[in-house]
Amino acid sequence: MYDKNNIFAKILRKEIPCDKIYEDEFSLFFKDINPQAKIHILGIPKFPCTTLSDFLNNADNENILSFFKSVQLVISNLDIEKNGYRLITNSGDDGGQEVPHFHLHILAGEKIGRLR
C-alpha cells in the first residue's frame, strides 16, 4: 500500500523543498541530498507507486513512457551520455529501498566502481 506521507510524496506536494533539475506533468528530477557520486539525481514519477513493478503494473502507458523519456532528457541535459552513467532503482527491504516511492538514481560525473 502506498504511504502518502513518504518524503517523496511530501516533495511532490511541495511540503519539503528540493533542488529541482527537471519537472513536467508526469515526473520530477532533483539532486540527492546525500550524493553517492559527483552527479546524483533522483527521478520520481508523480504517479503514486512503491516500486518499479508497482509503477509498470499500475500506471498507464502515457505515465510510463513520459517518465522514461524524461530520464533520457535529464541524461542529455546533464551531458553525461558520452562519459557514462549508472541508473539504479532499489526495490523492497532486500533491494535496499529506503523510500517507499519508486525512484531512479542517476549517478555520473566520475568513475563509478563495480558492483560486488
C-alpha positions in Angstrom: 0.0 0.0 0.0 1.3 3.5 -0.9 2.2 5.7 2.0 1.0 9.3 1.2 3.4 10.7 3.8 6.7 9.4 2.5 9.3 12.0 1.8 8.9 11.9 -2.0 5.1 12.4 -1.7 5.8 15.4 0.5 8.3 16.8 -2.0 5.7 16.3 -4.8 3.2 18.3 -2.7 5.9 21.0 -2.2 5.8 20.5 1.6 9.6 19.8 1.5 11.9 21.7 -0.9 14.2 20.0 -3.3 16.9 21.2 -5.7 14.9 20.6 -8.9 16.7 19.6 -12.1 13.6 18.9 -14.3 9.9 18.7 -13.8 6.9 18.0 -16.1 3.4 16.8 -15.8 4.5 13.2 -15.0 7.8 13.4 -13.2 10.2 15.3 -11.0 14.0 15.1 -11.0 16.2 16.6 -8.3 19.6 16.4 -6.7 20.0 13.8 -4.0 20.7 15.3 -0.6 23.2 12.6 0.2 25.1 12.2 -3.1 27.0 9.0 -3.8 28.7 10.5 -6.9 29.6 13.9 -8.2 26.3 13.9 -10.1 23.5 12.1 -8.2 20.0 12.8 -9.4 16.7 11.2 -8.2 13.9 10.8 -10.6 10.4 10.1 -9.4 7.1 9.7 -11.2 4.2 11.8 -9.9 2.1 8.6 -10.0 1.7 7.1 -6.5 3.7 3.8 -6.7 6.0 2.0 -4.3 8.3 0.1 -6.7 9.3 -0.3 -10.3 6.9 -3.3 -10.6 4.1 -1.3 -9.0 4.7 1.6 -11.4 4.8 -0.7 -14.5 1.8 -2.7 -13.5 -0.5 0.2 -12.5 0.5 3.4 -14.3 -0.9 4.0 -17.7 1.3 3.9 -20.8 1.4 7.7 -21.0 2.9 7.9 -17.5 5.4 5.2 -18.1 6.6 6.4 -21.5 6.8 10.0 -20.3 8.8 9.1 -17.2 11.4 7.1 -19.1 11.6 9.7 -21.9 12.3 12.3 -19.1 15.1 10.1 -17.8 16.7 10.3 -21.2 16.1 14.1 -21.4 17.8 14.6 -18.0 20.7 12.5 -19.1 21.0 14.5 -22.2 20.7 17.9 -20.4 23.4 16.8 -17.9 25.6 15.9 -20.9 26.7 12.7 -19.2 26.0 10.3 -22.1 29.5 10.3 -23.6 31.4 9.5 -20.4 28.7 7.3 -18.9 26.3 7.0 -16.0 24.6 4.4 -13.8 20.9 4.0 -13.3 19.8 2.3 -10.1 16.4 1.5 -8.7 16.0 -0.3 -5.4 13.0 -2.4 -4.5 11.9 -3.6 -1.1 14.0 -4.2 2.0 16.3 -6.8 0.4 16.9 -4.4 -2.5 17.9 -1.6 -0.2 14.9 0.7 -0.9 14.7 3.4 1.7 11.8 5.5 0.5 8.6 3.6 -0.4 8.0 5.6 -3.7 9.5 4.2 -6.9 12.5 6.3 -7.9 15.6 6.1 -10.1 19.1 7.2 -9.2 21.2 8.7 -11.9 24.9 8.6 -10.9 27.6 10.2 -13.0 30.4 12.7 -13.2 33.2 10.3 -12.1 34.3 6.7 -12.4 31.8 4.6 -10.5 33.1 1.4 -9.0 32.0 -2.0 -9.9 29.1 -3.6 -8.0 30.2 -6.5 -5.8 
